[in-house]
Amino acid sequence: MNLIDHLNWRYATKMFDPKRKVSEQDLEYLKEAIRLSVSSYGLQLYKVLIIENDEIRVALRKASWDQSQITDASQLFVFCNYTLDYDRHVDDFIQRIMTAQGNSSEGIKQYGESIKTSIAKMSAVERKSWSEKQTYLALNNLLIACAELKIDACPMEGFNNQAYNQILGLDELGLNAAVIAPVGYRSASDKTQNRKKVRKTKEELFQTA
């Protein structure tokens, strides 16, 4: 199957089969797909929590309007954007460049300083919006990789992120739960899997200037 076939296959799974689990091998593949995601400047200003603990997921389900995907899926991916210490994250990024590419030139260091300046110029609201958007880029890699492996997923914004932050202790870590995605395998009882996919036509969606 090609990419288009995979994208036609996937849908936002509403009911998961709690008896089916994603293998460790496939889980590692999904993690690598997320790791290779694009991000602004390449900074990857986020952390991805993979929640498997049943008790934690029961608590998170209550903070997710009691949606069954939270507890029934094989894993729950929680994409968290960083909210503090941006300069430190930039320094860590520059160090990774120097280590990976063997380049410790003054130009690389100046690039890091220019990133810090750009971030510092943002208002608090702009910085929050920008950092949260980065998690959605990583989420998309997860969804595509899941479709390739015939693993179901459901991107979700329907949750109380402040409750998630409290339950998972994210505030203390300078993190914020931005978007979530349960992954696993669809239940045979999920009737939405049989619905025809509805999208705009190419003529409606695209315009060439």
PyMOL commands that set and color helices and strands:
alter all, ss='L'
color gray80, all
select helices_A, chain A and resi 3-9+24-35+40-42+54-62+69-72+86-101+106-120+124-148+161-167+171-173+191-194+202-205
alter helices_A, ss='H'
color red, helices_A
select strands_A, chain A and resi 46-51+75-82+152-153+175-184
alter strands_A, ss='S'
color yellow, strands_A
deselect
rebuild
show_as cartoon
